[in-house]
């Protein structure tokens, strides 16, 4: 039942019940004289007037309800208001005269005044809104002359309450009005005024025009909002304060690095110790959250990105500069691929030299339960994910821009991939060591490369992991030697030194000793080696207490036996196991700078492979063994060439002195170009200015 009908029903019942009781009390003669209910209520003082009015209101509302028309007649309050507003705005923009104004001037004036009064009553537009509307049309010359005269009179009086900045504004307005009256356009006037203003009061052209219009309409300058903001500075602007915040955040475990903990640290430790203020309650958790955002922390799922912490370290930047110079020389002696399908080959200009091919290497691990860590799930029925990543397979792979993955063709025509896989684990095939790296180099990579790239030289580049920096078992390393001969120390290869006469002499690092009547080979100690080189002193210890000792080439240290041998020329020339192996096979070896994974094309290759493996994951090790070869072969050769082009762009940008962010920007801008232009820094400066 509708609300109005329900109220009418209840009120009618209440009124009838009261009327029935009153009717019983009244005499029959009185009832015969009052046939109408309203007359009876008015005649009898015993009837409650409130019930009478309620019943009358309900009857009128019911009548109006049934009288309401079925169609919309466009006479609602909102429609009438909208029409009146539109009419008033139209009259403002396009003033129209009544037809009677052409016949009777007095009638026209009266009607114009009436219209003006009506518009003033109907419109609720503020003074500022009127100014914005009127500023679209510049005033006529008479208004300009009037304003110029008033400014001239104001400046002649030289009132003491006019400040210097206000005087400059009045002069600018006066100069604008003079130029405007001479026939210049608004933009020309404002440009000339701005050029002649003092440096401390320089403003843009639009500001001068705004001053002028405001003075013409209101006879005064606009109220300046300068200095009306809150006069406080953030504590985070202090470099020392920000450094303390960054150090604390970096030292916290990831699960305890929260805005709440950071807020407690600020209120209880950092701010009291820095400023001597206790019981800080003004810094809220929301402020701590904002400060963490400003420092660079964001909340979200864990992502692997570029490790910036050591990216711009001094020693890393120096090595990166040298590496980029070597790579720029490599690009001049190697092929380049371009085009949408990367099928256009640009041959290098060689003058009797062999072509050098960029070969990159890296290892990656594929897990059986790695599904990417993301997906749609129902909160009421959550999925039960695996607690661990499961069993894993390690893959060691090499890539080149010519062929992508490398293969060795056998005598029967079959192909064997250069990549090596290893089921890592204590109860499995073991762990990846430098012996596996050297074995893959000798028996797989070099034969496959020479077969696929005849008459070419390989520049094989590794990252700076501990496996790749390992030395051969017989390498000249002072850290593997004892002070005295014998004992548990490795047998080293022969060394050399320059004697007092300047001659180079070969030194044996082993000697023959008699053990129970049996002649055995024993390793010399550091004391014996230094005595033969005439570098030993009686006060020399095995190792000194000095830390971070810098060894300068050509300078032999004498602080201790270890540093003395380590600074010797033959020990300084010692290379890693990988470098020695590649050099003996007739190729070149190099290492990427630390923290610069964006220079290695194979990193993007791993991302594409793992995307395929995660899409095919069914959480079993058998499917992982099937999916790993398919994932490695799923990346097209054209895509691998694009990876190499992107990394070459980063190397070229770093060689021009750009940092990581600007190098990333330059690659996006010159994505399809062969190389980053030399004037990249000039273009960046122009865009910033």
MIDREN-249557 format. One record per residue (C-alpha): residue number from 1; residue in one letter; chain; z negated, y, x negated. Coordinates in steps of 0.5 Angstrom, whole numbers. Each point is the difference from the previous one (the first is absolute). Last residue first. Example, Ala and Ser with C-alpha at 12.3 -4.5 7.8 and 13.67 -1.06 7.14 Angstrom:
<sites>
{2,'S','A',{-14,-2,-27}};
{1,'A','A',{-2,-7,2}};
</sites>
This chain:
<sites>
{689,'X','A',{42,47,-131}};
{688,'X','A',{-2,-7,1}};
{687,'X','A',{8,-2,1}};
{686,'X','A',{2,4,-6}};
{685,'X','A',{-5,-3,-4}};
{684,'X','A',{2,-7,2}};
{683,'X','A',{7,2,-1}};
{682,'X','A',{-1,2,-7}};
{681,'X','A',{-4,-6,-2}};
{680,'X','A',{6,-4,3}};
{679,'X','A',{4,3,-5}};
{678,'X','A',{2,-6,-4}};
{677,'X','A',{2,-4,6}};
{676,'X','A',{-3,-6,2}};
{675,'X','A',{5,-6,-1}};
{674,'X','A',{6,-4,3}};
{673,'X','A',{-2,3,7}};
{672,'X','A',{-1,-3,6}};
{671,'X','A',{-7,2,1}};
{670,'X','A',{0,7,-3}};
{669,'X','A',{-5,3,5}};
{668,'X','A',{-4,-6,1}};
{667,'X','A',{0,-2,-8}};
{666,'X','A',{-2,8,-1}};
{665,'X','A',{-6,-1,5}};
{664,'X','A',{-3,-6,-3}};
{663,'X','A',{1,3,-7}};
{662,'X','A',{-4,6,2}};
{661,'X','A',{-5,-4,3}};
{660,'X','A',{-1,-4,-6}};
{659,'X','A',{0,6,-5}};
{658,'X','A',{7,3,-3}};
{657,'X','A',{1,1,-7}};
{656,'X','A',{7,-1,-1}};
{655,'X','A',{-1,-7,-2}};
{654,'X','A',{-4,-2,6}};
{653,'X','A',{6,2,4}};
{652,'X','A',{5,-4,-4}};
{651,'X','A',{-5,-6,0}};
{650,'X','A',{-1,1,8}};
{649,'X','A',{7,0,1}};
{648,'X','A',{1,-6,-4}};
{647,'X','A',{-5,-4,4}};
{646,'X','A',{4,2,7}};
{645,'X','A',{6,-2,-4}};
{644,'X','A',{-3,-7,-1}};
{643,'X','A',{-2,-1,7}};
{642,'X','A',{7,2,2}};
{641,'X','A',{2,-6,-4}};
{640,'X','A',{-5,-5,3}};
{639,'X','A',{3,2,7}};
{638,'X','A',{7,-1,-2}};
{637,'X','A',{-2,-7,-3}};
{636,'X','A',{-3,-2,7}};
{635,'X','A',{-7,-2,0}};
{634,'X','A',{-1,-7,4}};
{633,'X','A',{1,-4,-6}};
{632,'X','A',{-7,1,-2}};
{631,'X','A',{-3,-1,7}};
{630,'X','A',{4,-7,1}};
{629,'X','A',{-3,-2,-7}};
{628,'X','A',{-7,2,3}};
{627,'X','A',{1,-3,7}};
{626,'X','A',{0,-7,-2}};
{625,'X','A',{-6,0,-4}};
{624,'X','A',{-4,4,5}};
{623,'X','A',{2,-5,5}};
{622,'X','A',{-3,-5,-3}};
{621,'X','A',{-7,4,-2}};
{620,'X','A',{-1,1,8}};
{619,'X','A',{-2,7,3}};
{618,'X','A',{7,0,5}};
{617,'X','A',{3,6,-4}};
{616,'X','A',{7,1,1}};
{615,'X','A',{-1,8,1}};
{614,'X','A',{-5,0,-5}};
{613,'X','A',{5,-3,-5}};
{612,'X','A',{6,5,2}};
{611,'X','A',{-4,6,-1}};
{610,'X','A',{-3,-3,-7}};
{609,'X','A',{7,0,-2}};
{608,'X','A',{2,7,1}};
{607,'X','A',{-7,2,-3}};
{606,'X','A',{1,-4,-6}};
{605,'X','A',{7,3,-1}};
{604,'X','A',{-3,7,1}};
{603,'X','A',{-4,-1,-6}};
{602,'X','A',{6,-3,-4}};
{601,'X','A',{3,7,-1}};
{600,'X','A',{-6,2,-5}};
{599,'X','A',{-1,7,-1}};
{598,'X','A',{-4,1,7}};
{597,'X','A',{-5,-5,-3}};
{596,'X','A',{-2,6,-5}};
{595,'X','A',{-8,-1,-1}};
{594,'X','A',{1,-2,-7}};
{593,'X','A',{7,2,-3}};
{592,'X','A',{5,-6,0}};
{591,'X','A',{1,-4,-6}};
{590,'X','A',{6,-1,-5}};
{589,'X','A',{4,-6,-3}};
{588,'X','A',{7,0,-3}};
{587,'X','A',{4,-6,-2}};
{586,'X','A',{2,-5,-6}};
{585,'X','A',{-4,-6,2}};
{584,'X','A',{-4,2,-6}};
{583,'X','A',{-2,6,3}};
{582,'X','A',{-1,-3,7}};
{581,'X','A',{-5,-5,-3}};
{580,'X','A',{-4,6,-4}};
{579,'X','A',{0,4,5}};
{578,'X','A',{-3,-5,5}};
{577,'X','A',{-5,-2,-5}};
{576,'X','A',{-3,7,-1}};
{575,'X','A',{2,4,-6}};
{574,'X','A',{-4,0,-7}};
{573,'X','A',{3,6,-4}};
{572,'X','A',{-7,3,-1}};
{571,'X','A',{-3,-6,-3}};
{570,'X','A',{6,0,-5}};
{569,'X','A',{-2,8,-1}};
{568,'X','A',{-7,-1,-1}};
{567,'X','A',{-4,4,5}};
{566,'X','A',{-3,-6,4}};
{565,'X','A',{-2,-3,-7}};
{564,'X','A',{-4,6,-2}};
{563,'X','A',{-3,1,8}};
{562,'X','A',{-3,-8,-1}};
{561,'X','A',{-2,1,-7}};
{560,'X','A',{-4,6,2}};
{559,'X','A',{0,8,-1}};
{558,'X','A',{6,0,-5}};
{557,'X','A',{6,2,4}};
{556,'X','A',{7,-1,-3}};
{555,'X','A',{4,6,2}};
{554,'X','A',{8,-1,1}};
{553,'X','A',{0,-1,7}};
{552,'X','A',{-7,4,3}};
{551,'X','A',{-5,-5,3}};
{550,'X','A',{-4,4,5}};
{549,'X','A',{-7,-3,1}};
{548,'X','A',{-3,0,7}};
{547,'X','A',{-7,-3,-2}};
{546,'X','A',{-3,1,-6}};
{545,'X','A',{-6,-6,-2}};
{544,'X','A',{4,-3,-6}};
{543,'X','A',{3,-7,0}};
{542,'X','A',{-1,-5,-6}};
{541,'X','A',{-4,4,-4}};
{540,'X','A',{3,4,-7}};
{539,'X','A',{-6,2,-5}};
{538,'X','A',{3,-4,-5}};
{537,'X','A',{7,3,0}};
{536,'X','A',{6,-4,2}};
{535,'X','A',{7,3,-1}};
{534,'X','A',{3,-3,-6}};
{533,'X','A',{5,-4,4}};
{532,'X','A',{-2,-7,-2}};
{531,'X','A',{-7,3,1}};
{530,'X','A',{2,2,7}};
{529,'X','A',{2,-7,2}};
{528,'X','A',{-6,-4,-3}};
{527,'X','A',{-5,5,4}};
{526,'X','A',{4,-1,6}};
{525,'X','A',{0,-8,0}};
{524,'X','A',{5,-4,-3}};
{523,'X','A',{2,-6,5}};
{522,'X','A',{-1,-7,-3}};
{521,'X','A',{5,-6,-2}};
{520,'X','A',{-3,-6,-2}};
{519,'X','A',{0,-4,-7}};
{518,'X','A',{-5,-6,1}};
{517,'X','A',{-5,-2,-5}};
{516,'X','A',{-6,2,5}};
{515,'X','A',{4,6,2}};
{514,'X','A',{4,4,-5}};
{513,'X','A',{3,6,2}};
{512,'X','A',{7,2,0}};
{511,'X','A',{2,7,2}};
{510,'X','A',{2,4,6}};
{509,'X','A',{2,7,2}};
{508,'X','A',{5,0,-6}};
{507,'X','A',{2,7,-2}};
{506,'X','A',{7,3,-1}};
{505,'X','A',{1,5,-5}};
{504,'X','A',{4,7,1}};
{503,'X','A',{0,4,-7}};
{502,'X','A',{-3,7,0}};
{501,'X','A',{-4,-1,-7}};
{500,'X','A',{-7,0,3}};
{499,'X','A',{2,-5,5}};
{498,'X','A',{4,0,7}};
{497,'X','A',{-2,-5,5}};
{496,'X','A',{3,-6,3}};
{495,'X','A',{-3,-6,5}};
{494,'X','A',{2,-7,1}};
{493,'X','A',{-1,-3,7}};
{492,'X','A',{-7,-1,2}};
{491,'X','A',{-4,-7,1}};
{490,'X','A',{-5,2,6}};
{489,'X','A',{-8,0,-2}};
{488,'X','A',{-5,-5,2}};
{487,'X','A',{-4,0,-7}};
{486,'X','A',{4,1,-7}};
{485,'X','A',{0,6,-4}};
{484,'X','A',{-5,6,1}};
{483,'X','A',{0,6,4}};
{482,'X','A',{3,-4,6}};
{481,'X','A',{7,1,3}};
{480,'X','A',{3,1,7}};
{479,'X','A',{-2,7,1}};
{478,'X','A',{4,2,-6}};
{477,'X','A',{7,-2,3}};
{476,'X','A',{6,-3,-4}};
{475,'X','A',{3,-4,5}};
{474,'X','A',{0,-8,-1}};
{473,'X','A',{-2,-2,7}};
{472,'X','A',{5,5,3}};
{471,'X','A',{-2,7,3}};
{470,'X','A',{-2,1,7}};
{469,'X','A',{3,7,3}};
{468,'X','A',{4,-3,6}};
{467,'X','A',{-6,-4,2}};
{466,'X','A',{-5,6,0}};
{465,'X','A',{5,3,5}};
{464,'X','A',{4,6,-2}};
{463,'X','A',{6,-1,4}};
{462,'X','A',{6,-3,-3}};
{461,'X','A',{7,3,-2}};
{460,'X','A',{6,-4,-2}};
{459,'X','A',{5,4,-4}};
{458,'X','A',{6,-6,0}};
{457,'X','A',{6,1,-5}};
{456,'X','A',{7,-2,3}};
{455,'X','A',{6,-4,-4}};
{454,'X','A',{0,-5,6}};
{453,'X','A',{-5,2,6}};
{452,'X','A',{0,-6,5}};
{451,'X','A',{-1,-5,-6}};
{450,'X','A',{-4,4,-4}};
{449,'X','A',{-5,2,5}};
{448,'X','A',{-1,-7,3}};
{447,'X','A',{-1,-3,-8}};
{446,'X','A',{-5,6,-1}};
{445,'X','A',{-4,-1,7}};
{444,'X','A',{-1,-7,0}};
{443,'X','A',{-2,-4,-6}};
{442,'X','A',{-2,6,-4}};
{441,'X','A',{-3,5,5}};
{440,'X','A',{-3,-5,4}};
{439,'X','A',{-4,-3,-5}};
{438,'X','A',{-2,6,-3}};
{437,'X','A',{-3,2,7}};
{436,'X','A',{-3,-7,1}};
{435,'X','A',{-3,1,-7}};
{434,'X','A',{-3,7,2}};
{433,'X','A',{-4,-3,6}};
{432,'X','A',{1,-2,7}};
{431,'X','A',{-6,-4,3}};
{430,'X','A',{-1,-8,1}};
{429,'X','A',{5,-4,4}};
{428,'X','A',{-5,-2,5}};
{427,'X','A',{-8,-2,0}};
{426,'X','A',{-2,7,-3}};
{425,'X','A',{6,4,4}};
{424,'X','A',{7,2,-1}};
{423,'X','A',{6,-3,3}};
{422,'X','A',{5,2,-5}};
{421,'X','A',{7,3,1}};
{420,'X','A',{5,2,-5}};
{419,'X','A',{6,4,1}};
{418,'X','A',{6,-1,-4}};
{417,'X','A',{4,-4,5}};
{416,'X','A',{4,-6,-1}};
{415,'X','A',{7,0,2}};
{414,'X','A',{4,-6,1}};
{413,'X','A',{7,-1,-4}};
{412,'X','A',{-1,-7,-3}};
{411,'X','A',{-1,3,-7}};
{410,'X','A',{-6,5,3}};
{409,'X','A',{1,7,2}};
{408,'X','A',{-6,4,-1}};
{407,'X','A',{-2,5,5}};
{406,'X','A',{-3,8,0}};
{405,'X','A',{-2,3,6}};
{404,'X','A',{4,7,1}};
{403,'X','A',{7,-1,-3}};
{402,'X','A',{2,7,-3}};
{401,'X','A',{-7,4,1}};
{400,'X','A',{-4,-5,-3}};
{399,'X','A',{-6,-4,2}};
{398,'X','A',{-5,-5,-3}};
{397,'X','A',{-6,-4,4}};
{396,'X','A',{-6,-3,-1}};
{395,'X','A',{-3,-3,7}};
{394,'X','A',{-7,-2,1}};
{393,'X','A',{-1,-5,6}};
{392,'X','A',{-7,0,4}};
{391,'X','A',{-5,-4,4}};
{390,'X','A',{-3,4,6}};
{389,'X','A',{-1,7,1}};
{388,'X','A',{-7,-1,2}};
{387,'X','A',{-4,1,7}};
{386,'X','A',{6,-2,4}};
{385,'X','A',{1,4,7}};
{384,'X','A',{-3,-2,6}};
{383,'X','A',{4,4,6}};
{382,'X','A',{-4,4,4}};
{381,'X','A',{0,-1,8}};
{380,'X','A',{-3,5,3}};
{379,'X','A',{2,5,-5}};
{378,'X','A',{7,-2,1}};
{377,'X','A',{4,0,-7}};
{376,'X','A',{6,3,-3}};
{375,'X','A',{2,-1,-7}};
{374,'X','A',{-3,2,-7}};
{373,'X','A',{-2,-3,-6}};
{372,'X','A',{6,-2,-3}};
{371,'X','A',{1,-7,1}};
{370,'X','A',{-3,-3,-6}};
{369,'X','A',{-3,-6,1}};
{368,'X','A',{4,-4,-5}};
{367,'X','A',{0,5,-5}};
{366,'X','A',{5,2,-5}};
{365,'X','A',{-2,3,-7}};
{364,'X','A',{5,5,-4}};
{363,'X','A',{2,0,-7}};
{362,'X','A',{5,6,-3}};
{361,'X','A',{6,0,-4}};
{360,'X','A',{5,6,-1}};
{359,'X','A',{7,-1,-4}};
{358,'X','A',{4,6,-1}};
{357,'X','A',{7,-2,-3}};
{356,'X','A',{2,3,-7}};
{355,'X','A',{7,0,-2}};
{354,'X','A',{2,-1,-7}};
{353,'X','A',{2,6,-4}};
{352,'X','A',{7,1,-3}};
{351,'X','A',{0,7,3}};
{350,'X','A',{-2,-1,7}};
{349,'X','A',{1,4,6}};
{348,'X','A',{-3,-4,6}};
{347,'X','A',{4,-3,6}};
{346,'X','A',{-1,3,7}};
{345,'X','A',{0,-6,5}};
{344,'X','A',{1,2,7}};
{343,'X','A',{-3,-6,4}};
{342,'X','A',{-7,3,2}};
{341,'X','A',{1,-1,8}};
{340,'X','A',{0,7,2}};
{339,'X','A',{3,2,-7}};
{338,'X','A',{-3,0,-7}};
{337,'X','A',{-1,-5,-6}};
{336,'X','A',{-2,2,-7}};
{335,'X','A',{2,-4,-6}};
{334,'X','A',{-4,1,-7}};
{333,'X','A',{0,4,-6}};
{332,'X','A',{-1,7,2}};
{331,'X','A',{-6,-3,5}};
{330,'X','A',{-3,-3,-7}};
{329,'X','A',{-1,7,-3}};
{328,'X','A',{-3,3,6}};
{327,'X','A',{-5,-6,0}};
{326,'X','A',{-2,1,-7}};
{325,'X','A',{-1,7,2}};
{324,'X','A',{-4,-2,6}};
{323,'X','A',{-4,-5,-4}};
{322,'X','A',{-2,6,-5}};
{321,'X','A',{-2,5,6}};
{320,'X','A',{-4,-6,3}};
{319,'X','A',{-4,-1,-6}};
{318,'X','A',{-2,7,0}};
{317,'X','A',{-2,0,7}};
{316,'X','A',{-4,-6,-1}};
{315,'X','A',{-4,3,-5}};
{314,'X','A',{-2,6,4}};
{313,'X','A',{-1,-3,6}};
{312,'X','A',{5,1,6}};
{311,'X','A',{0,-6,3}};
{310,'X','A',{-7,-2,-2}};
{309,'X','A',{-3,1,7}};
{308,'X','A',{7,0,4}};
{307,'X','A',{0,-7,1}};
{306,'X','A',{7,-1,4}};
{305,'X','A',{-1,-3,7}};
{304,'X','A',{-3,-7,3}};
{303,'X','A',{-3,1,6}};
{302,'X','A',{-7,-1,4}};
{301,'X','A',{0,1,7}};
{300,'X','A',{-2,7,2}};
{299,'X','A',{-4,6,-1}};
{298,'X','A',{2,5,-5}};
{297,'X','A',{-3,3,-6}};
{296,'X','A',{4,6,-4}};
{295,'X','A',{-6,5,-2}};
{294,'X','A',{2,4,7}};
{293,'X','A',{-1,-6,4}};
{292,'X','A',{-6,-2,-3}};
{291,'X','A',{-2,8,1}};
{290,'X','A',{2,-1,8}};
{289,'X','A',{-5,-6,0}};
{288,'X','A',{-6,3,-3}};
{287,'X','A',{2,6,5}};
{286,'X','A',{0,-5,6}};
{285,'X','A',{-7,-3,-3}};
{284,'X','A',{-3,7,1}};
{283,'X','A',{-2,5,-6}};
{282,'X','A',{-5,4,4}};
{281,'X','A',{-6,-4,-1}};
{280,'X','A',{-2,1,-7}};
{279,'X','A',{-7,-1,-2}};
{278,'X','A',{-1,3,-7}};
{277,'X','A',{4,5,-3}};
{276,'X','A',{0,0,-8}};
{275,'X','A',{7,2,0}};
{274,'X','A',{3,-6,-4}};
{273,'X','A',{-5,-5,0}};
{272,'X','A',{-2,1,7}};
{271,'X','A',{8,0,2}};
{270,'X','A',{1,-6,-4}};
{269,'X','A',{-6,-5,2}};
{268,'X','A',{-3,0,7}};
{267,'X','A',{5,4,4}};
{266,'X','A',{7,-2,-4}};
{265,'X','A',{-2,-7,-1}};
{264,'X','A',{-2,-1,8}};
{263,'X','A',{7,3,2}};
{262,'X','A',{3,-5,-5}};
{261,'X','A',{-3,-6,3}};
{260,'X','A',{1,3,7}};
{259,'X','A',{8,1,-2}};
{258,'X','A',{0,-7,-3}};
{257,'X','A',{1,-3,-6}};
{256,'X','A',{-4,-6,0}};
{255,'X','A',{5,-5,2}};
{254,'X','A',{5,2,-6}};
{253,'X','A',{-6,0,-5}};
{252,'X','A',{-2,7,-2}};
{251,'X','A',{2,2,-7}};
{250,'X','A',{6,4,2}};
{249,'X','A',{-4,4,5}};
{248,'X','A',{-5,2,-4}};
{247,'X','A',{5,3,-6}};
{246,'X','A',{4,3,6}};
{245,'X','A',{-6,4,2}};
{244,'X','A',{-3,2,-7}};
{243,'X','A',{7,2,-1}};
{242,'X','A',{1,5,6}};
{241,'X','A',{-7,3,-1}};
{240,'X','A',{3,2,-7}};
{239,'X','A',{6,2,2}};
{238,'X','A',{-3,5,6}};
{237,'X','A',{5,0,5}};
{236,'X','A',{-4,-6,4}};
{235,'X','A',{-6,5,1}};
{234,'X','A',{4,3,5}};
{233,'X','A',{1,8,1}};
{232,'X','A',{-4,4,5}};
{231,'X','A',{2,7,3}};
{230,'X','A',{3,-2,7}};
{229,'X','A',{6,3,2}};
{228,'X','A',{0,8,2}};
{227,'X','A',{2,2,-7}};
{226,'X','A',{7,2,2}};
{225,'X','A',{1,0,8}};
{224,'X','A',{2,7,0}};
{223,'X','A',{0,4,6}};
{222,'X','A',{7,3,2}};
{221,'X','A',{1,7,-2}};
{220,'X','A',{-1,5,6}};
{219,'X','A',{5,4,5}};
{218,'X','A',{0,-6,5}};
{217,'X','A',{8,-1,1}};
{216,'X','A',{3,4,-6}};
{215,'X','A',{-6,-2,-5}};
{214,'X','A',{1,-8,2}};
{213,'X','A',{7,1,-1}};
{212,'X','A',{-1,3,-7}};
{211,'X','A',{-5,-5,-3}};
{210,'X','A',{4,-6,3}};
{209,'X','A',{7,3,-4}};
{208,'X','A',{-4,0,-6}};
{207,'X','A',{-3,-7,1}};
{206,'X','A',{7,-2,1}};
{205,'X','A',{2,2,-7}};
{204,'X','A',{-5,-3,-4}};
{203,'X','A',{-6,3,-3}};
{202,'X','A',{-1,3,-7}};
{201,'X','A',{-7,4,0}};
{200,'X','A',{-2,-1,-7}};
{199,'X','A',{7,1,-2}};
{198,'X','A',{0,7,3}};
{197,'X','A',{6,0,5}};
{196,'X','A',{7,3,-2}};
{195,'X','A',{4,-7,1}};
{194,'X','A',{-4,-1,6}};
{193,'X','A',{2,6,3}};
{192,'X','A',{8,-1,-1}};
{191,'X','A',{-1,-7,3}};
{190,'X','A',{-3,2,6}};
{189,'X','A',{5,6,1}};
{188,'X','A',{6,-5,-1}};
{187,'X','A',{-3,-5,4}};
{186,'X','A',{-1,5,6}};
{185,'X','A',{7,3,-1}};
{184,'X','A',{2,6,-3}};
{183,'X','A',{2,6,4}};
{182,'X','A',{-4,6,-3}};
{181,'X','A',{-5,-1,6}};
{180,'X','A',{-2,-7,-3}};
{179,'X','A',{-1,3,-7}};
{178,'X','A',{-5,5,2}};
{177,'X','A',{-3,-5,5}};
{176,'X','A',{-1,-5,-6}};
{175,'X','A',{-2,6,-5}};
{174,'X','A',{-6,2,5}};
{173,'X','A',{-2,-8,1}};
{172,'X','A',{0,-1,-7}};
{171,'X','A',{-4,7,-1}};
{170,'X','A',{-5,-2,6}};
{169,'X','A',{-1,-7,-4}};
{168,'X','A',{-2,3,-6}};
{167,'X','A',{-5,5,3}};
{166,'X','A',{-3,-7,3}};
{165,'X','A',{-1,-3,-6}};
{164,'X','A',{-3,6,-3}};
{163,'X','A',{-5,1,5}};
{162,'X','A',{0,5,6}};
{161,'X','A',{-7,2,2}};
{160,'X','A',{1,7,-4}};
{159,'X','A',{5,2,4}};
{158,'X','A',{6,3,-4}};
{157,'X','A',{2,5,5}};
{156,'X','A',{7,0,-2}};
{155,'X','A',{1,-7,0}};
{154,'X','A',{-2,0,8}};
{153,'X','A',{5,5,1}};
{152,'X','A',{5,-4,-3}};
{151,'X','A',{-1,-6,3}};
{150,'X','A',{0,4,7}};
{149,'X','A',{7,3,-2}};
{148,'X','A',{3,-7,-2}};
{147,'X','A',{-3,-3,7}};
{146,'X','A',{3,5,4}};
{145,'X','A',{7,0,-4}};
{144,'X','A',{0,-8,1}};
{143,'X','A',{-1,0,7}};
{142,'X','A',{5,5,1}};
{141,'X','A',{5,-4,-4}};
{140,'X','A',{-1,-6,5}};
{139,'X','A',{-4,-6,-1}};
{138,'X','A',{1,-7,-3}};
{137,'X','A',{1,-5,5}};
{136,'X','A',{-3,-7,-2}};
{135,'X','A',{-6,4,-1}};
{134,'X','A',{-1,1,7}};
{133,'X','A',{-2,-7,1}};
{132,'X','A',{-5,-1,-5}};
{131,'X','A',{-3,7,1}};
{130,'X','A',{-1,-2,8}};
{129,'X','A',{-3,-7,-3}};
{128,'X','A',{-5,4,-4}};
{127,'X','A',{-2,5,6}};
{126,'X','A',{-2,-6,4}};
{125,'X','A',{5,-3,6}};
{124,'X','A',{-4,-1,6}};
{123,'X','A',{6,2,5}};
{122,'X','A',{0,1,7}};
{121,'X','A',{-4,7,0}};
{120,'X','A',{4,3,-5}};
{119,'X','A',{6,-2,3}};
{118,'X','A',{-2,2,7}};
{117,'X','A',{-1,7,-3}};
{116,'X','A',{6,0,-3}};
{115,'X','A',{4,-2,6}};
{114,'X','A',{-4,6,4}};
{113,'X','A',{2,5,-5}};
{112,'X','A',{7,-2,0}};
{111,'X','A',{0,0,8}};
{110,'X','A',{-3,7,0}};
{109,'X','A',{6,2,-5}};
{108,'X','A',{5,-3,4}};
{107,'X','A',{-2,3,6}};
{106,'X','A',{0,7,-3}};
{105,'X','A',{7,-1,-3}};
{104,'X','A',{3,-2,7}};
{103,'X','A',{7,-3,0}};
{102,'X','A',{1,-4,-6}};
{101,'X','A',{-8,-2,0}};
{100,'X','A',{2,-4,7}};
{99,'X','A',{3,-5,-4}};
{98,'X','A',{-6,-2,-3}};
{97,'X','A',{0,0,-8}};
{96,'X','A',{0,-5,-5}};
{95,'X','A',{-4,-1,-6}};
{94,'X','A',{2,-6,-4}};
{93,'X','A',{-5,-3,-5}};
{92,'X','A',{-6,3,4}};
{91,'X','A',{3,-2,7}};
{90,'X','A',{1,-7,-2}};
{89,'X','A',{-7,-1,-3}};
{88,'X','A',{-2,3,7}};
{87,'X','A',{4,-5,4}};
{86,'X','A',{-2,-6,-4}};
{85,'X','A',{-7,2,1}};
{84,'X','A',{1,1,7}};
{83,'X','A',{4,-7,1}};
{82,'X','A',{-6,-4,-4}};
{81,'X','A',{-5,3,4}};
{80,'X','A',{3,-2,7}};
{79,'X','A',{2,-7,-3}};
{78,'X','A',{-7,-1,-2}};
{77,'X','A',{-3,3,7}};
{76,'X','A',{4,-5,4}};
{75,'X','A',{6,3,4}};
{74,'X','A',{6,-4,-2}};
{73,'X','A',{1,-3,7}};
{72,'X','A',{-2,-7,-2}};
{71,'X','A',{2,-5,6}};
{70,'X','A',{-5,-4,5}};
{69,'X','A',{-4,6,3}};
{68,'X','A',{-7,1,1}};
{67,'X','A',{-2,1,7}};
{66,'X','A',{-4,-7,0}};
{65,'X','A',{-4,2,-6}};
{64,'X','A',{-1,7,3}};
{63,'X','A',{-3,-3,7}};
{62,'X','A',{-4,-5,-4}};
{61,'X','A',{-3,6,-4}};
{60,'X','A',{-1,4,6}};
{59,'X','A',{-4,-5,3}};
{58,'X','A',{-4,-1,-6}};
{57,'X','A',{-2,7,0}};
{56,'X','A',{-2,0,7}};
{55,'X','A',{-4,-6,-1}};
{54,'X','A',{-4,3,-6}};
{53,'X','A',{-1,7,4}};
{52,'X','A',{-3,-3,6}};
{51,'X','A',{-4,-5,-5}};
{50,'X','A',{-3,7,-3}};
{49,'X','A',{-1,3,6}};
{48,'X','A',{-5,-5,3}};
{47,'X','A',{0,0,7}};
{46,'X','A',{-7,2,4}};
{45,'X','A',{3,7,0}};
{44,'X','A',{4,-2,6}};
{43,'X','A',{6,5,2}};
{42,'X','A',{4,-1,-6}};
{41,'X','A',{-1,-7,-1}};
{40,'X','A',{2,-1,8}};
{39,'X','A',{6,5,-1}};
{38,'X','A',{3,-4,-6}};
{37,'X','A',{-1,-7,3}};
{36,'X','A',{4,3,7}};
{35,'X','A',{-2,-2,7}};
{34,'X','A',{-6,4,0}};
{33,'X','A',{-3,2,7}};
{32,'X','A',{0,-7,2}};
{31,'X','A',{-5,-2,-6}};
{30,'X','A',{-5,5,2}};
{29,'X','A',{0,-2,7}};
{28,'X','A',{-1,-8,-3}};
{27,'X','A',{-6,3,-4}};
{26,'X','A',{-1,-1,-7}};
{25,'X','A',{-4,-4,-4}};
{24,'X','A',{5,-6,1}};
{23,'X','A',{5,4,-3}};
{22,'X','A',{-4,2,-6}};
{21,'X','A',{0,-7,-2}};
{20,'X','A',{7,-1,2}};
{19,'X','A',{2,6,-5}};
{18,'X','A',{-4,-2,-5}};
{17,'X','A',{4,-7,0}};
{16,'X','A',{6,3,1}};
{15,'X','A',{-1,5,-6}};
{14,'X','A',{-2,-6,-5}};
{13,'X','A',{6,-4,2}};
{12,'X','A',{5,6,-1}};
{11,'X','A',{-3,1,-7}};
{10,'X','A',{1,-7,-1}};
{9,'X','A',{7,-1,2}};
{8,'X','A',{2,7,-3}};
{7,'X','A',{-2,-2,-7}};
{6,'X','A',{4,-7,1}};
{5,'X','A',{6,4,2}};
{4,'X','A',{-1,5,-6}};
{3,'X','A',{-1,-6,-5}};
{2,'X','A',{6,-4,2}};
{1,'X','A',{-2,-7,3}};
</sites>
